[in-house]
Amino acid sequence: MILIADSGSSKTDWILVKSNDSQVKFKTIGLNPFYITSHQISLELQQVITPAWCVPQITHIFFYGSGCASHDTEQIVKSGLLKIFRKAKIFIYSDILGAARALFLDRAGIAIILGTGASSCDYNGHSILERVPAFGYILGDEGSGAVLGRELLKAYLHHELPESLNKLFSLRYNLDIEDVKNKVYSGDRPNRYLASFAGFLSENIHQEYIHSLVSNSFEKMFQTQVYRYPGWREKEVRCLGSVAYYFSGILEETAHRLHIRLTKIIQSPIHELAFYHTKKNAGKTSDSKL
């Protein structure tokens, strides 16, 4: 049996694929090693383990996660998993490689993640050729939930929202300015806090101001995440993540306006990754980073 995980900053999707090809799907909190320790990872998993997991029979674990781009952060995740799955072979990959595999399998193209954060890569069907550096929601992450929420919050605090939207926002959140500053500058996960405001944008996307805010952020995202790759005009672009999925209409409009070949949008890669490891690459369990 194999266990596959797709972990972002907010949540982790898991699929356990049994020997008879039946699947068990579940969720945990996000297991980004920048924000969580090995001990916390093992504690989180202990809370959700059920007999259906058949832990001793799990032979391989393929974990794709945000923050898993260096040896040190990979080891944080691997150590946490090994405390639970002592006999399994564990492979840790970056979330963007998971996105590329889920979106393209063995085809080439530019893969983009738009969730709480944002990242991309130029993928040749086997390996990542190039990545635009991810600078996080303060210095980058255009088009992400955190940046969309940040821009909305800034507009509210600076009294730039149209009156009708300002009233709706005030009634929904009833914000205390000191509390906002504490959560943004001293909070445990400020990116998740900022991304929580993306729901307001989705609910009011028919408003011209909101539509423009989202469209402008997506335009900046394409400029920083697609234009940097050689030959981007000839390449397919595919996106995944909650922001890409729920704002797909504006994402497609913006891509068309910028002459970008956006050909696919999915919300989560977990089912495609299960296919990749069980059908597409049946029997392949190498720990190569491809």
HUZIVEN-V149686 format. One record per residue. RES is the residue in three letters. SS is DSSP state (alpha for helix, beta for strand, coil for the rest). PHI is phi in degrees with one decimal (NA if undefined). OMEGA is omega in degrees with one decimal (* if undefined). Layout:
BEGIN
res->[RES;RES]
ss->[SS;SS]
phi->[PHI;PHI]
omega->[OMEGA;OMEGA]
END
This chain:
BEGIN
res->[MET;ILE;LEU;ILE;ALA;ASP;SER;GLY;SER;SER;LYS;THR;ASP;TRP;ILE;LEU;VAL;LYS;SER;ASN;ASP;SER;GLN;VAL;LYS;PHE;LYS;THR;ILE;GLY;LEU;ASN;PRO;PHE;TYR;ILE;THR;SER;HIS;GLN;ILE;SER;LEU;GLU;LEU;GLN;GLN;VAL;ILE;THR;PRO;ALA;TRP;CYS;VAL;PRO;GLN;ILE;THR;HIS;ILE;PHE;PHE;TYR;GLY;SER;GLY;CYS;ALA;SER;HIS;ASP;THR;GLU;GLN;ILE;VAL;LYS;SER;GLY;LEU;LEU;LYS;ILE;PHE;ARG;LYS;ALA;LYS;ILE;PHE;ILE;TYR;SER;ASP;ILE;LEU;GLY;ALA;ALA;ARG;ALA;LEU;PHE;LEU;ASP;ARG;ALA;GLY;ILE;ALA;ILE;ILE;LEU;GLY;THR;GLY;ALA;SER;SER;CYS;ASP;TYR;ASN;GLY;HIS;SER;ILE;LEU;GLU;ARG;VAL;PRO;ALA;PHE;GLY;TYR;ILE;LEU;GLY;ASP;GLU;GLY;SER;GLY;ALA;VAL;LEU;GLY;ARG;GLU;LEU;LEU;LYS;ALA;TYR;LEU;HIS;HIS;GLU;LEU;PRO;GLU;SER;LEU;ASN;LYS;LEU;PHE;SER;LEU;ARG;TYR;ASN;LEU;ASP;ILE;GLU;ASP;VAL;LYS;ASN;LYS;VAL;TYR;SER;GLY;ASP;ARG;PRO;ASN;ARG;TYR;LEU;ALA;SER;PHE;ALA;GLY;PHE;LEU;SER;GLU;ASN;ILE;HIS;GLN;GLU;TYR;ILE;HIS;SER;LEU;VAL;SER;ASN;SER;PHE;GLU;LYS;MET;PHE;GLN;THR;GLN;VAL;TYR;ARG;TYR;PRO;GLY;TRP;ARG;GLU;LYS;GLU;VAL;ARG;CYS;LEU;GLY;SER;VAL;ALA;TYR;TYR;PHE;SER;GLY;ILE;LEU;GLU;GLU;THR;ALA;HIS;ARG;LEU;HIS;ILE;ARG;LEU;THR;LYS;ILE;ILE;GLN;SER;PRO;ILE;HIS;GLU;LEU;ALA;PHE;TYR;HIS;THR;LYS;LYS;ASN;ALA;GLY;LYS;THR;SER;ASP;SER;LYS;LEU]
ss->[coil;beta;beta;beta;beta;beta;beta;coil;coil;coil;beta;beta;beta;beta;beta;beta;beta;coil;coil;coil;coil;coil;beta;beta;beta;beta;beta;beta;beta;coil;coil;coil;coil;coil;coil;coil;coil;alpha;alpha;alpha;alpha;alpha;alpha;alpha;alpha;alpha;alpha;alpha;coil;coil;alpha;alpha;alpha;coil;alpha;alpha;alpha;coil;coil;beta;beta;beta;beta;beta;beta;coil;coil;coil;coil;coil;alpha;alpha;alpha;alpha;alpha;alpha;alpha;alpha;alpha;alpha;alpha;alpha;coil;coil;coil;coil;coil;coil;beta;beta;beta;beta;beta;beta;alpha;alpha;alpha;alpha;alpha;alpha;alpha;alpha;alpha;alpha;coil;coil;coil;coil;beta;beta;beta;beta;beta;beta;coil;coil;coil;beta;beta;beta;beta;beta;beta;coil;coil;coil;coil;beta;beta;beta;beta;coil;coil;coil;coil;alpha;alpha;alpha;alpha;coil;coil;coil;coil;coil;alpha;alpha;alpha;alpha;alpha;alpha;alpha;alpha;alpha;alpha;alpha;alpha;alpha;coil;coil;coil;coil;coil;alpha;alpha;alpha;alpha;alpha;alpha;alpha;alpha;alpha;alpha;alpha;coil;coil;coil;alpha;alpha;alpha;alpha;alpha;alpha;alpha;alpha;alpha;coil;coil;coil;coil;alpha;alpha;alpha;alpha;alpha;alpha;coil;coil;alpha;alpha;alpha;alpha;alpha;alpha;coil;coil;coil;coil;alpha;alpha;alpha;alpha;alpha;alpha;alpha;alpha;alpha;alpha;alpha;alpha;alpha;alpha;alpha;alpha;alpha;alpha;coil;coil;coil;coil;coil;coil;alpha;alpha;alpha;coil;beta;beta;beta;beta;beta;coil;alpha;alpha;alpha;alpha;alpha;coil;alpha;alpha;alpha;alpha;alpha;alpha;alpha;alpha;alpha;alpha;coil;coil;coil;beta;beta;beta;beta;beta;beta;coil;coil;coil;alpha;alpha;alpha;alpha;alpha;alpha;alpha;alpha;alpha;alpha;alpha;coil;coil;coil;coil;coil;coil;coil;coil;coil;coil]
phi->[NA;-126.0;-122.7;-123.1;-130.0;-123.9;-115.4;-109.6;-75.4;-99.2;-152.1;-125.3;-94.5;-125.4;-134.3;-98.6;-102.8;-84.1;-64.4;-92.6;74.5;-71.3;-129.0;-121.3;-112.8;-155.6;-131.2;-134.8;-66.7;-63.1;-116.2;-73.9;-66.2;-74.4;-119.5;-141.6;-97.3;-59.1;-63.0;-67.2;-62.6;-65.3;-63.7;-61.9;-69.2;-60.5;-75.0;-112.4;-64.5;-129.2;-56.6;-63.2;-68.4;51.4;-48.8;-63.1;-92.3;-77.5;-96.4;-139.3;-125.1;-114.6;-111.0;-110.0;-146.8;-67.5;86.7;-96.9;-117.0;-139.2;-61.1;-64.0;-71.3;-59.6;-67.3;-60.6;-67.2;-61.7;-63.3;-64.8;-69.7;-64.9;-67.5;-103.1;-107.9;-70.7;-104.0;-84.0;-85.1;-115.8;-120.1;-110.1;-128.7;-70.5;-64.6;-73.1;-66.0;-61.0;-62.4;-63.5;-65.2;-68.0;-80.3;-120.1;53.8;-109.9;-97.2;-95.3;167.2;-104.1;-102.2;-128.6;-104.9;-128.7;-130.4;-58.9;-114.4;-141.6;-159.1;-155.7;-155.5;-100.3;-115.5;-99.0;98.6;-132.5;-145.4;-83.9;-80.4;-158.8;-129.3;-76.4;-56.4;-94.3;-105.6;81.3;-71.3;-85.3;-104.6;-159.7;62.8;-53.7;85.0;-80.4;-61.6;-64.5;-73.5;-60.4;-64.8;-61.3;-66.0;-65.0;-63.3;-59.9;-62.2;-65.8;-65.6;-93.6;59.2;-101.5;-73.4;-56.0;-55.4;-63.9;-70.0;-60.3;-65.8;-60.0;-64.9;-62.1;-65.9;-73.0;-107.7;45.4;-75.1;-101.9;-59.4;-64.9;-65.4;-60.5;-63.1;-63.9;-70.3;-77.6;-101.0;-129.0;-70.6;-66.9;-136.4;-61.1;-63.7;-68.8;-61.4;-64.1;-65.9;-64.5;-82.8;-64.0;-61.1;-63.7;-63.7;-62.4;-68.9;-118.1;-66.0;-72.5;-75.0;-56.6;-62.7;-68.0;-56.6;-67.0;-59.2;-68.5;-60.4;-63.4;-67.5;-66.8;-62.0;-63.8;-61.8;-63.0;-65.9;-91.1;-103.1;-118.5;-60.1;-76.2;-89.9;-58.8;68.3;-60.9;-63.4;-93.8;-104.8;-73.0;-119.6;-131.6;-127.7;-141.2;123.4;-63.2;-67.4;-58.2;-71.7;-77.3;-113.5;-60.9;-60.7;-69.7;-60.9;-67.9;-58.7;-65.8;-60.9;-61.8;-63.2;-94.8;62.0;-104.3;-85.4;-83.8;-114.0;-159.4;-135.9;-131.3;-81.1;-138.0;-91.1;-62.2;-69.9;-65.3;-68.2;-62.1;-63.6;-56.2;-87.5;-105.1;-111.0;-59.5;-119.6;-55.5;87.8;-91.8;-130.3;-65.2;-92.8;-61.8;-75.9;47.1]
omega->[178.6;178.8;-177.0;-179.7;171.0;-171.9;172.6;179.4;-175.6;-176.3;175.6;173.3;-179.3;169.3;171.9;179.5;-176.8;-176.0;177.5;178.9;172.8;-174.0;173.6;-177.7;178.1;-177.8;168.3;174.1;175.0;-176.9;178.3;-175.5;173.1;-174.1;-172.7;-178.6;176.4;-179.9;179.0;177.2;-179.3;177.8;179.3;-178.8;177.9;-178.0;-175.9;-180.0;176.0;177.5;-179.2;-179.4;-177.4;-171.4;-177.7;-176.6;178.7;-174.9;-176.9;174.4;176.6;-175.2;176.0;-174.5;170.9;-176.7;-177.3;-176.0;178.2;-179.3;-176.8;-179.1;175.1;-177.8;176.3;-179.9;-177.1;179.5;178.5;179.5;-178.4;177.6;179.8;-174.7;-170.1;-175.5;-174.9;169.1;-171.8;179.5;-178.0;-179.4;175.3;178.4;-177.2;172.9;176.0;178.1;-179.0;179.2;-179.2;-175.0;-171.3;-172.7;-178.7;176.1;-179.9;176.4;178.8;-178.6;-178.8;171.1;174.3;176.3;172.8;175.0;179.6;175.7;-177.9;173.9;172.0;-169.4;-178.1;-178.2;179.6;-176.0;177.7;179.7;-175.2;175.1;168.5;-178.5;177.4;-175.5;179.0;-170.6;178.7;-175.9;-176.8;177.3;177.6;179.1;-179.2;177.1;-179.3;-179.1;175.8;177.8;178.0;-179.1;176.8;-179.2;177.2;-179.2;178.4;-176.7;-179.9;176.8;-179.5;179.4;171.8;-172.6;-178.1;178.7;178.6;178.8;179.0;-178.5;-179.4;-179.9;-176.7;-170.8;178.7;-170.8;169.1;-172.1;-180.0;178.0;177.4;-179.1;179.0;-178.3;-178.4;-173.1;-177.3;-175.8;-177.5;179.4;-177.2;179.0;177.6;178.1;179.8;-179.1;-179.5;179.6;-179.7;178.0;177.4;178.5;-179.6;-178.2;-176.1;-174.1;178.8;177.9;-175.1;-178.4;-178.9;178.5;-179.0;178.9;-178.7;-179.5;179.5;179.1;177.2;177.8;177.0;178.5;179.9;179.9;-178.4;-173.5;-179.0;-176.1;-176.9;-175.5;179.1;176.3;-175.3;-177.9;-177.9;-173.6;172.2;174.3;177.8;-174.0;171.1;179.3;-175.9;179.6;177.5;-175.8;-174.6;176.1;-173.1;-179.1;179.6;178.3;179.4;177.2;-177.4;178.8;179.7;-180.0;-178.4;177.8;177.1;-176.6;177.7;-170.7;-178.0;175.2;175.4;-177.6;-175.7;-178.6;-166.2;-179.5;177.5;177.3;175.2;176.5;-178.8;-174.1;-177.5;-177.5;-177.0;-177.6;-179.0;177.5;-179.9;-178.4;178.9;176.3;177.0;176.9;-179.6;*]
END
